[in-house]
């Protein structure tokens, strides 16, 4: 995910991307949170991230 941020989105900013520092705590241990993703190149493109 950090590679995508660096390559495509201008880099990691802790004010915006603090969830990346603790993915399990943010998304697995906190009820009601979700990590949404999309295919890189439309419906048939590769997925760039996953929700567990």
PDB file of N, CA, C, O and CB in Angstrom:
ATOM      1  N   UNK A   1       0.825  -1.183   0.000  1.00  0.00           N
ATOM      2  CA  UNK A   1       0.000   0.000   0.000  1.00  0.00           C
ATOM      3  C   UNK A   1       0.870   1.249   0.000  1.00  0.00           C
ATOM      4  O   UNK A   1       0.558   2.232  -0.671  1.00  0.00           O
ATOM      5  CB  UNK A   1      -0.939  -0.003   1.200  1.00  0.00           C
ATOM      6  N   UNK A   2       1.952   1.205   0.749  1.00  0.00           N
ATOM      7  CA  UNK A   2       2.834   2.381   0.749  1.00  0.00           C
ATOM      8  C   UNK A   2       3.479   2.597  -0.609  1.00  0.00           C
ATOM      9  O   UNK A   2       3.729   3.737  -1.001  1.00  0.00           O
ATOM     10  CB  UNK A   2       3.916   2.234   1.814  1.00  0.00           C
ATOM     11  N   UNK A   3       3.753   1.514  -1.334  1.00  0.00           N
ATOM     12  CA  UNK A   3       4.319   1.657  -2.678  1.00  0.00           C
ATOM     13  C   UNK A   3       3.329   2.379  -3.594  1.00  0.00           C
ATOM     14  O   UNK A   3       3.726   3.230  -4.389  1.00  0.00           O
ATOM     15  CB  UNK A   3       4.686   0.270  -3.266  1.00  0.00           C
ATOM     16  N   UNK A   4       2.049   2.042  -3.483  1.00  0.00           N
ATOM     17  CA  UNK A   4       1.030   2.722  -4.281  1.00  0.00           C
ATOM     18  C   UNK A   4       0.968   4.191  -3.897  1.00  0.00           C
ATOM     19  O   UNK A   4       0.878   5.058  -4.766  1.00  0.00           O
ATOM     20  CB  UNK A   4      -0.350   2.057  -4.095  1.00  0.00           C
ATOM     21  N   UNK A   5       1.013   4.475  -2.605  1.00  0.00           N
ATOM     22  CA  UNK A   5       1.010   5.871  -2.165  1.00  0.00           C
ATOM     23  C   UNK A   5       2.201   6.624  -2.739  1.00  0.00           C
ATOM     24  O   UNK A   5       2.051   7.735  -3.248  1.00  0.00           O
ATOM     25  CB  UNK A   5       1.024   5.953  -0.633  1.00  0.00           C
ATOM     26  N   UNK A   6       3.375   6.025  -2.660  1.00  0.00           N
ATOM     27  CA  UNK A   6       4.585   6.684  -3.145  1.00  0.00           C
ATOM     28  C   UNK A   6       4.560   6.864  -4.662  1.00  0.00           C
ATOM     29  O   UNK A   6       4.920   7.925  -5.172  1.00  0.00           O
ATOM     30  CB  UNK A   6       5.818   5.884  -2.737  1.00  0.00           C
ATOM     31  N   UNK A   7       4.143   5.847  -5.365  1.00  0.00           N
ATOM     32  CA  UNK A   7       4.183   5.870  -6.827  1.00  0.00           C
ATOM     33  C   UNK A   7       3.060   6.706  -7.433  1.00  0.00           C
ATOM     34  O   UNK A   7       3.287   7.460  -8.380  1.00  0.00           O
ATOM     35  CB  UNK A   7       4.108   4.460  -7.364  1.00  0.00           C
ATOM     36  N   UNK A   8       1.852   6.575  -6.891  1.00  0.00           N
ATOM     37  CA  UNK A   8       0.687   7.144  -7.567  1.00  0.00           C
ATOM     38  C   UNK A   8       0.014   8.314  -6.854  1.00  0.00           C
ATOM     39  O   UNK A   8      -0.703   9.093  -7.481  1.00  0.00           O
ATOM     40  CB  UNK A   8      -0.308   6.085  -7.765  1.00  0.00           C
ATOM     41  N   UNK A   9       0.238   8.439  -5.567  1.00  0.00           N
ATOM     42  CA  UNK A   9      -0.550   9.410  -4.801  1.00  0.00           C
ATOM     43  C   UNK A   9       0.279  10.445  -4.047  1.00  0.00           C
ATOM     44  O   UNK A   9      -0.239  11.106  -3.147  1.00  0.00           O
ATOM     45  CB  UNK A   9      -1.411   8.685  -3.829  1.00  0.00           C
ATOM     46  N   UNK A  10       1.536  10.596  -4.391  1.00  0.00           N
ATOM     47  CA  UNK A  10       2.339  11.648  -3.780  1.00  0.00           C
ATOM     48  C   UNK A  10       3.024  11.290  -2.479  1.00  0.00           C
ATOM     49  O   UNK A  10       3.676  12.146  -1.880  1.00  0.00           O
ATOM     50  CB  UNK A  10       1.499  12.804  -3.550  1.00  0.00           C
ATOM     51  N   UNK A  11       2.900  10.059  -2.022  1.00  0.00           N
ATOM     52  CA  UNK A  11       3.619   9.629  -0.832  1.00  0.00           C
ATOM     53  C   UNK A  11       2.754   9.507   0.408  1.00  0.00           C
ATOM     54  O   UNK A  11       1.583   9.886   0.427  1.00  0.00           O
ATOM     55  CB  UNK A  11       4.722  10.571  -0.558  1.00  0.00           C
ATOM     56  N   UNK A  12       3.373   8.967   1.435  1.00  0.00           N
ATOM     57  CA  UNK A  12       2.728   8.735   2.729  1.00  0.00           C
ATOM     58  C   UNK A  12       2.636  10.038   3.509  1.00  0.00           C
ATOM     59  O   UNK A  12       3.627  10.758   3.634  1.00  0.00           O
ATOM     60  CB  UNK A  12       3.500   7.675   3.544  1.00  0.00           C
ATOM     61  N   UNK A  13       1.474  10.343   4.028  1.00  0.00           N
ATOM     62  CA  UNK A  13       1.254  11.495   4.895  1.00  0.00           C
ATOM     63  C   UNK A  13       0.607  10.961   6.166  1.00  0.00           C
ATOM     64  O   UNK A  13      -0.531  10.495   6.117  1.00  0.00           O
ATOM     65  CB  UNK A  13       0.356  12.603   4.199  1.00  0.00           C
ATOM     66  N   UNK A  14       1.303  11.015   7.311  1.00  0.00           N
ATOM     67  CA  UNK A  14       0.753  10.429   8.531  1.00  0.00           C
ATOM     68  C   UNK A  14      -0.584  11.032   8.962  1.00  0.00           C
ATOM     69  O   UNK A  14      -1.352  10.370   9.660  1.00  0.00           O
ATOM     70  CB  UNK A  14       1.740  10.583   9.641  1.00  0.00           C
ATOM     71  N   UNK A  15      -0.876  12.253   8.568  1.00  0.00           N
ATOM     72  CA  UNK A  15      -2.172  12.859   8.909  1.00  0.00           C
ATOM     73  C   UNK A  15      -3.313  12.181   8.157  1.00  0.00           C
ATOM     74  O   UNK A  15      -4.441  12.135   8.647  1.00  0.00           O
ATOM     75  CB  UNK A  15      -2.160  14.364   8.595  1.00  0.00           C
ATOM     76  N   UNK A  16      -3.021  11.656   6.972  1.00  0.00           N
ATOM     77  CA  UNK A  16      -4.055  11.046   6.138  1.00  0.00           C
ATOM     78  C   UNK A  16      -4.011   9.529   6.146  1.00  0.00           C
ATOM     79  O   UNK A  16      -5.032   8.881   5.917  1.00  0.00           O
ATOM     80  CB  UNK A  16      -3.926  11.535   4.730  1.00  0.00           C
ATOM     81  N   UNK A  17      -2.843   8.953   6.408  1.00  0.00           N
ATOM     82  CA  UNK A  17      -2.643   7.519   6.243  1.00  0.00           C
ATOM     83  C   UNK A  17      -2.207   6.814   7.525  1.00  0.00           C
ATOM     84  O   UNK A  17      -1.515   5.798   7.455  1.00  0.00           O
ATOM     85  CB  UNK A  17      -1.626   7.277   5.175  1.00  0.00           C
ATOM     86  N   UNK A  18      -2.591   7.321   8.679  1.00  0.00           N
ATOM     87  CA  UNK A  18      -2.190   6.727   9.957  1.00  0.00           C
ATOM     88  C   UNK A  18      -2.680   5.289  10.088  1.00  0.00           C
ATOM     89  O   UNK A  18      -2.078   4.499  10.815  1.00  0.00           O
ATOM     90  CB  UNK A  18      -2.724   7.563  11.118  1.00  0.00           C
ATOM     91  N   UNK A  19      -3.756   4.939   9.399  1.00  0.00           N
ATOM     92  CA  UNK A  19      -4.264   3.564   9.462  1.00  0.00           C
ATOM     93  C   UNK A  19      -3.232   2.566   8.952  1.00  0.00           C
ATOM     94  O   UNK A  19      -3.251   1.408   9.371  1.00  0.00           O
ATOM     95  CB  UNK A  19      -5.556   3.437   8.651  1.00  0.00           C
ATOM     96  N   UNK A  20      -2.336   2.974   8.066  1.00  0.00           N
ATOM     97  CA  UNK A  20      -1.326   2.063   7.539  1.00  0.00           C
ATOM     98  C   UNK A  20      -0.303   1.652   8.593  1.00  0.00           C
ATOM     99  O   UNK A  20       0.350   0.617   8.457  1.00  0.00           O
ATOM    100  CB  UNK A  20      -0.620   2.703   6.369  1.00  0.00           C
ATOM    101  N   UNK A  21      -0.164   2.452   9.630  1.00  0.00           N
ATOM    102  CA  UNK A  21       0.778   2.124  10.699  1.00  0.00           C
ATOM    103  C   UNK A  21       0.290   0.970  11.557  1.00  0.00           C
ATOM    104  O   UNK A  21       1.095   0.292  12.195  1.00  0.00           O
ATOM    105  CB  UNK A  21       1.023   3.337  11.570  1.00  0.00           C
ATOM    106  N   UNK A  22      -1.011   0.737  11.584  1.00  0.00           N
ATOM    107  CA  UNK A  22      -1.592  -0.349  12.376  1.00  0.00           C
ATOM    108  C   UNK A  22      -2.837  -0.885  11.665  1.00  0.00           C
ATOM    109  O   UNK A  22      -3.960  -0.659  12.116  1.00  0.00           O
ATOM    110  CB  UNK A  22      -1.947   0.139  13.818  1.00  0.00           C
ATOM    111  N   UNK A  23      -2.634  -1.590  10.561  1.00  0.00           N
ATOM    112  CA  UNK A  23      -3.763  -2.100   9.789  1.00  0.00           C
ATOM    113  C   UNK A  23      -4.649  -3.037  10.603  1.00  0.00           C
ATOM    114  O   UNK A  23      -5.875  -2.936  10.548  1.00  0.00           O
ATOM    115  CB  UNK A  23      -3.262  -2.818   8.558  1.00  0.00           C
ATOM    116  N   UNK A  24      -4.038  -3.944  11.354  1.00  0.00           N
ATOM    117  CA  UNK A  24      -4.831  -4.895  12.144  1.00  0.00           C
ATOM    118  C   UNK A  24      -5.651  -4.177  13.201  1.00  0.00           C
ATOM    119  O   UNK A  24      -6.833  -4.474  13.374  1.00  0.00           O
ATOM    120  CB  UNK A  24      -3.922  -5.934  12.808  1.00  0.00           C
ATOM    121  N   UNK A  25      -5.050  -3.251  13.900  1.00  0.00           N
ATOM    122  CA  UNK A  25      -5.764  -2.511  14.931  1.00  0.00           C
ATOM    123  C   UNK A  25      -6.871  -1.644  14.374  1.00  0.00           C
ATOM    124  O   UNK A  25      -7.931  -1.497  14.982  1.00  0.00           O
ATOM    125  CB  UNK A  25      -4.809  -1.661  15.702  1.00  0.00           C
ATOM    126  N   UNK A  26      -6.614  -1.069  13.207  1.00  0.00           N
ATOM    127  CA  UNK A  26      -7.598  -0.185  12.591  1.00  0.00           C
ATOM    128  C   UNK A  26      -8.759  -0.948  11.986  1.00  0.00           C
ATOM    129  O   UNK A  26      -9.914  -0.574  12.186  1.00  0.00           O
ATOM    130  CB  UNK A  26      -6.943   0.658  11.532  1.00  0.00           C
ATOM    131  N   UNK A  27      -8.469  -2.018  11.245  1.00  0.00           N
ATOM    132  CA  UNK A  27      -9.516  -2.678  10.467  1.00  0.00           C
ATOM    133  C   UNK A  27     -10.021  -3.990  11.052  1.00  0.00           C
ATOM    134  O   UNK A  27     -11.174  -4.354  10.819  1.00  0.00           O
ATOM    135  CB  UNK A  27      -9.017  -2.930   9.101  1.00  0.00           C
ATOM    136  N   UNK A  28      -9.207  -4.699  11.794  1.00  0.00           N
ATOM    137  CA  UNK A  28      -9.640  -5.986  12.330  1.00  0.00           C
ATOM    138  C   UNK A  28     -10.142  -5.874  13.765  1.00  0.00           C
ATOM    139  O   UNK A  28     -11.090  -6.562  14.141  1.00  0.00           O
ATOM    140  CB  UNK A  28      -8.504  -6.985  12.263  1.00  0.00           C
ATOM    141  N   UNK A  29      -9.526  -5.026  14.560  1.00  0.00           N
ATOM    142  CA  UNK A  29      -9.871  -4.938  15.975  1.00  0.00           C
ATOM    143  C   UNK A  29     -10.903  -3.854  16.263  1.00  0.00           C
ATOM    144  O   UNK A  29     -11.342  -3.710  17.404  1.00  0.00           O
ATOM    145  CB  UNK A  29      -8.629  -4.680  16.788  1.00  0.00           C
ATOM    146  N   UNK A  30     -11.294  -3.094  15.252  1.00  0.00           N
ATOM    147  CA  UNK A  30     -12.245  -2.013  15.460  1.00  0.00           C
ATOM    148  C   UNK A  30     -13.525  -2.330  14.693  1.00  0.00           C
ATOM    149  O   UNK A  30     -13.539  -2.230  13.466  1.00  0.00           O
ATOM    150  CB  UNK A  30     -11.649  -0.646  15.012  1.00  0.00           C
ATOM    151  N   UNK A  31     -14.594  -2.707  15.380  1.00  0.00           N
ATOM    152  CA  UNK A  31     -15.841  -3.050  14.699  1.00  0.00           C
ATOM    153  C   UNK A  31     -16.359  -1.886  13.853  1.00  0.00           C
ATOM    154  O   UNK A  31     -16.269  -0.721  14.239  1.00  0.00           O
ATOM    155  CB  UNK A  31     -16.899  -3.464  15.718  1.00  0.00           C
ATOM    156  N   UNK A  32     -16.902  -2.237  12.695  1.00  0.00           N
ATOM    157  CA  UNK A  32     -17.523  -1.235  11.847  1.00  0.00           C
ATOM    158  C   UNK A  32     -16.601  -0.542  10.871  1.00  0.00           C
ATOM    159  O   UNK A  32     -17.066   0.264  10.065  1.00  0.00           O
ATOM    160  CB  UNK A  32     -18.147  -0.232  12.682  1.00  0.00           C
ATOM    161  N   UNK A  33     -15.311  -0.824  10.911  1.00  0.00           N
ATOM    162  CA  UNK A  33     -14.401  -0.187   9.957  1.00  0.00           C
ATOM    163  C   UNK A  33     -14.265  -1.044   8.714  1.00  0.00           C
ATOM    164  O   UNK A  33     -14.391  -2.267   8.775  1.00  0.00           O
ATOM    165  CB  UNK A  33     -13.020   0.054  10.592  1.00  0.00           C
ATOM    166  N   UNK A  34     -14.008  -0.404   7.596  1.00  0.00           N
ATOM    167  CA  UNK A  34     -13.845  -1.092   6.319  1.00  0.00           C
ATOM    168  C   UNK A  34     -12.710  -0.445   5.535  1.00  0.00           C
ATOM    169  O   UNK A  34     -12.458   0.755   5.642  1.00  0.00           O
ATOM    170  CB  UNK A  34     -15.163  -1.062   5.500  1.00  0.00           C
ATOM    171  N   UNK A  35     -12.041  -1.266   4.754  1.00  0.00           N
ATOM    172  CA  UNK A  35     -11.029  -0.794   3.821  1.00  0.00           C
ATOM    173  C   UNK A  35     -11.553  -1.102   2.429  1.00  0.00           C
ATOM    174  O   UNK A  35     -11.636  -2.269   2.045  1.00  0.00           O
ATOM    175  CB  UNK A  35      -9.620  -1.465   4.082  1.00  0.00           C
ATOM    176  N   UNK A  36     -11.906  -0.082   1.674  1.00  0.00           N
ATOM    177  CA  UNK A  36     -12.458  -0.268   0.343  1.00  0.00           C
ATOM    178  C   UNK A  36     -11.347  -0.186  -0.690  1.00  0.00           C
ATOM    179  O   UNK A  36     -10.404   0.593  -0.553  1.00  0.00           O
ATOM    180  CB  UNK A  36     -13.547   0.775   0.050  1.00  0.00           C
ATOM    181  N   UNK A  37     -11.476  -1.002  -1.721  1.00  0.00           N
ATOM    182  CA  UNK A  37     -10.483  -1.053  -2.793  1.00  0.00           C
ATOM    183  C   UNK A  37     -11.187  -1.039  -4.140  1.00  0.00           C
ATOM    184  O   UNK A  37     -12.402  -1.214  -4.226  1.00  0.00           O
ATOM    185  CB  UNK A  37      -9.588  -2.308  -2.661  1.00  0.00           C
ATOM    186  N   UNK A  38     -10.415  -0.831  -5.171  1.00  0.00           N
ATOM    187  CA  UNK A  38     -10.962  -0.898  -6.525  1.00  0.00           C
ATOM    188  C   UNK A  38      -9.918  -1.479  -7.459  1.00  0.00           C
ATOM    189  O   UNK A  38      -8.722  -1.396  -7.182  1.00  0.00           O
ATOM    190  CB  UNK A  38     -11.414   0.501  -7.015  1.00  0.00           C
ATOM    191  N   UNK A  39     -10.356  -2.066  -8.559  1.00  0.00           N
ATOM    192  CA  UNK A  39      -9.402  -2.556  -9.552  1.00  0.00           C
ATOM    193  C   UNK A  39      -8.633  -1.382 -10.157  1.00  0.00           C
ATOM    194  O   UNK A  39      -9.180  -0.293 -10.327  1.00  0.00           O
ATOM    195  CB  UNK A  39     -10.129  -3.359 -10.661  1.00  0.00           C
ATOM    196  N   UNK A  40      -7.373  -1.611 -10.476  1.00  0.00           N
ATOM    197  CA  UNK A  40      -6.509  -0.550 -10.982  1.00  0.00           C
ATOM    198  C   UNK A  40      -6.933  -0.061 -12.360  1.00  0.00           C
ATOM    199  O   UNK A  40      -6.803   1.128 -12.652  1.00  0.00           O
ATOM    200  CB  UNK A  40      -5.081  -1.029 -11.032  1.00  0.00           C
ATOM    201  N   UNK A  41      -7.434  -0.943 -13.211  1.00  0.00           N
ATOM    202  CA  UNK A  41      -7.754  -0.569 -14.587  1.00  0.00           C
ATOM    203  C   UNK A  41      -9.161  -0.999 -14.972  1.00  0.00           C
ATOM    204  O   UNK A  41      -9.346  -1.654 -15.998  1.00  0.00           O
ATOM    205  CB  UNK A  41      -6.746  -1.181 -15.548  1.00  0.00           C
ATOM    206  N   UNK A  42     -10.145  -0.648 -14.175  1.00  0.00           N
ATOM    207  CA  UNK A  42     -11.514  -1.041 -14.476  1.00  0.00           C
ATOM    208  C   UNK A  42     -11.840  -2.412 -13.912  1.00  0.00           C
ATOM    209  O   UNK A  42     -11.030  -2.992 -13.188  1.00  0.00           O
ATOM    210  CB  UNK A  42     -11.745  -1.029 -15.970  1.00  0.00           C
ATOM    211  N   UNK A  43     -13.012  -2.938 -14.232  1.00  0.00           N
ATOM    212  CA  UNK A  43     -13.487  -4.192 -13.642  1.00  0.00           C
ATOM    213  C   UNK A  43     -12.565  -5.390 -13.828  1.00  0.00           C
ATOM    214  O   UNK A  43     -12.553  -6.282 -12.979  1.00  0.00           O
ATOM    215  CB  UNK A  43     -14.803  -4.523 -14.212  1.00  0.00           C
ATOM    216  N   UNK A  44     -11.799  -5.438 -14.903  1.00  0.00           N
ATOM    217  CA  UNK A  44     -10.932  -6.579 -15.157  1.00  0.00           C
ATOM    218  C   UNK A  44      -9.499  -6.372 -14.664  1.00  0.00           C
ATOM    219  O   UNK A  44      -8.662  -7.266 -14.781  1.00  0.00           O
ATOM    220  CB  UNK A  44     -10.916  -6.879 -16.625  1.00  0.00           C
ATOM    221  N   UNK A  45      -9.225  -5.202 -14.119  1.00  0.00           N
ATOM    222  CA  UNK A  45      -7.856  -4.892 -13.696  1.00  0.00           C
ATOM    223  C   UNK A  45      -7.489  -5.558 -12.392  1.00  0.00           C
ATOM    224  O   UNK A  45      -8.355  -6.088 -11.696  1.00  0.00           O
ATOM    225  CB  UNK A  45      -7.677  -3.405 -13.563  1.00  0.00           C
ATOM    226  N   UNK A  46      -6.198  -5.536 -12.050  1.00  0.00           N
ATOM    227  CA  UNK A  46      -5.752  -6.135 -10.788  1.00  0.00           C
ATOM    228  C   UNK A  46      -6.245  -5.314  -9.587  1.00  0.00           C
ATOM    229  O   UNK A  46      -6.359  -4.090  -9.662  1.00  0.00           O
ATOM    230  CB  UNK A  46      -4.208  -6.244 -10.761  1.00  0.00           C
ATOM    231  N   UNK A  47      -6.531  -6.001  -8.498  1.00  0.00           N
ATOM    232  CA  UNK A  47      -6.931  -5.323  -7.265  1.00  0.00           C
ATOM    233  C   UNK A  47      -5.667  -4.822  -6.573  1.00  0.00           C
ATOM    234  O   UNK A  47      -4.683  -5.553  -6.464  1.00  0.00           O
ATOM    235  CB  UNK A  47      -7.754  -6.278  -6.322  1.00  0.00           C
ATOM    236  N   UNK A  48      -5.696  -3.579  -6.109  1.00  0.00           N
ATOM    237  CA  UNK A  48      -4.503  -2.995  -5.524  1.00  0.00           C
ATOM    238  C   UNK A  48      -4.432  -3.136  -4.006  1.00  0.00           C
ATOM    239  O   UNK A  48      -3.377  -2.881  -3.426  1.00  0.00           O
ATOM    240  CB  UNK A  48      -4.426  -1.556  -5.892  1.00  0.00           C
ATOM    241  N   UNK A  49      -5.515  -3.532  -3.347  1.00  0.00           N
ATOM    242  CA  UNK A  49      -5.508  -3.760  -1.907  1.00  0.00           C
ATOM    243  C   UNK A  49      -6.702  -4.639  -1.549  1.00  0.00           C
ATOM    244  O   UNK A  49      -7.631  -4.782  -2.343  1.00  0.00           O
ATOM    245  CB  UNK A  49      -5.550  -2.410  -1.120  1.00  0.00           C
ATOM    246  N   UNK A  50      -6.677  -5.223  -0.365  1.00  0.00           N
ATOM    247  CA  UNK A  50      -7.733  -6.134   0.046  1.00  0.00           C
ATOM    248  C   UNK A  50      -8.264  -5.783   1.426  1.00  0.00           C
ATOM    249  O   UNK A  50      -7.524  -5.255   2.257  1.00  0.00           O
ATOM    250  CB  UNK A  50      -7.230  -7.563   0.029  1.00  0.00           C
ATOM    251  N   UNK A  51      -9.522  -6.066   1.681  1.00  0.00           N
ATOM    252  CA  UNK A  51     -10.092  -6.001   3.015  1.00  0.00           C
ATOM    253  C   UNK A  51     -10.071  -7.412   3.575  1.00  0.00           C
ATOM    254  O   UNK A  51     -10.424  -8.360   2.874  1.00  0.00           O
ATOM    255  CB  UNK A  51     -11.545  -5.403   3.002  1.00  0.00           C
ATOM    256  N   UNK A  52      -9.673  -7.561   4.799  1.00  0.00           N
ATOM    257  CA  UNK A  52      -9.657  -8.877   5.422  1.00  0.00           C
ATOM    258  C   UNK A  52     -10.826  -9.001   6.361  1.00  0.00           C
ATOM    259  O   UNK A  52     -11.002 -10.042   6.995  1.00  0.00           O
ATOM    260  CB  UNK A  52      -8.341  -9.125   6.166  1.00  0.00           C
TER     261      UNK A  52
END
